[in-house]
Amino acid sequence: MRRSGLLRLVVTLVAVFATAAPAASAATPLKLQARPAAGGIRVDVRAPGTPRRVSLFLDGRRVRTDARAPFRFARIDTHRLRRGTHRVRAVAVYKSSTAIGWGNLRIESGRKVVWLPAGWNAGFEGASFADWSWWKRPEFDRNEFGVVGTGTDGVAAHTGSKLAKFVTTRAQVDGGLQHAKLYKEWAVRSPETSWKDDAGQTLQKLPGSGQDASGTYSAWYYLPADVRWTKDWSNVMQFKLVFPTGNGAVASEAHWYVNLMSADSWGGGPARADGSTPKGTDPVFVPSNWTMKRVDGSDPDWHSRMVSPPVGRWFKLSATVKQGQSIEFAIDDKPFFRGSTADWPVGIGSTPTHQANDVSGWIFGAGLYGGPGRLYVDDAAFAPAA
């Protein structure tokens, strides 16, 4: 990257000052400034008060920790970054609280570096699900479907000191209590524009026009090596469209999603998306859509979509949405399936059952919904397209 081709970049990001309170409504800012530096960029962090330490993370991996102000992190080598969107996150640790700030770095063709709006992030450091929209359901249990401390069940948080745990048992599933999941909803039009979420906060709108869902959605997942998955499908990431049904009520329709199930659900055979050969109760991911059919009514080639997710370590599952064009799913930034509007509509728009002007909400979801199992999630994010 040539220094002559760089403009000074200053990104100010506002973070929630996370405490143990159930609502994340405090407004103490953590500010990041990103500037060109030889061979990459430099990130300066301005933290309120006197933190014990500040750590900087790039795509979930710690770059460095500073224990003394000023907190300056030189330099992030952008030459080694793949093309695409990368997440920059700062965590300031105080005696009894944590502050978080973030930004998104995108590498374009010609090694051009672009900063994107911070969008939305949820790191669970507030010890609640208050950064999400909907989670209050009968399945909610702080020990099994809730925020837990790092080290719970031998699983360290991806970053910070908190993570989300999702458990559904066979008895729960058989009893219809299989919804250990979180939703982040953006209001598109009435009635959602006046709604308040489970934390009592008015639903946010998408950036810009408020009707373009384009961008990269991601979360970090941990699948325990000792869990044996079943033939039941379990939805771990999903997108939904919401439609009014009259009298202020709405209904949601699954749009695109990633299912987790055992390899033997598919009768064996290779997972051609990554060339792996999962067997028996090994987990596989399979992207799908609302009808499990393509728009023309034909059946997808499921094995071409299958991939074996990592177990026993954190990995990033992401989906890049280009509204009206495509959705691309990736593990650790390595794409494994790209769906187009020939498969199913993408983003906020018309579907075979609804018109675009009927859409009142757009949902991104994470967790464990469907079959029995156990997994962990941390550091969810949405980086809007520029």
Number of C-alpha atoms within 10 A of each C-alpha: 15 10 11 7 9 16 11 11 15 14 20 19 17 18 22 21 21 24 18 13 12 13 18 22 15 12 11 16 18 22 20 23 17 23 17 21 16 13 14 19 19 18 22 19 23 20 24 14 8 13 19 13 16 24 21 25 17 18 18 19 13 14 17 13 17 16 14 12 14 11 20 20 18 18 17 20 14 18 12 8 14 14 17 14 23 21 20 22 24 29 24 27 20 15 8 8 14 20 25 28 25 26 26 22 22 21 18 13 8 8 15 14 23 15 17 19 18 23 19 19 23 21 26 28 30 24 23 25 24 21 24 23 24 19 21 15 12 10 20 17 15 14 13 17 24 23 23 22 18 17 12 13 10 8 18 17 24 22 22 22 18 24 29 28 27 26 25 23 14 13 11 16 16 11 9 11 19 22 24 27 26 27 21 21 24 24 23 26 18 15 17 26 16 11 14 14 19 17 19 11 16 16 21 20 19 20 16 10 9 13 22 21 27 24 21 22 24 27 23 26 27 23 20 19 12 9 16 15 23 20 17 16 20 24 25 23 26 24 25 22 25 23 24 18 11 9 7 9 10 15 12 17 15 15 23 25 22 22 22 28 25 24 26 18 17 17 10 14 13 19 22 16 18 17 12 15 15 20 17 16 16 19 27 26 24 23 23 23 21 16 13 16 14 19 15 9 10 10 12 13 8 15 15 16 21 27 27 23 21 18 16 13 14 22 21 22 22 23 26 24 23 18 19 18 15 19 23 18 23 17 19 15 19 14 16 19 19 16 21 16 16 12 20 25 24 25 27 25 18 15 17 8 6 13 12 14 12 18 23 23 27 26 22 23 24 24 25 29 26 22 25 24 22 22 19 24 27 27 24 22 22 25 24 22 18 12
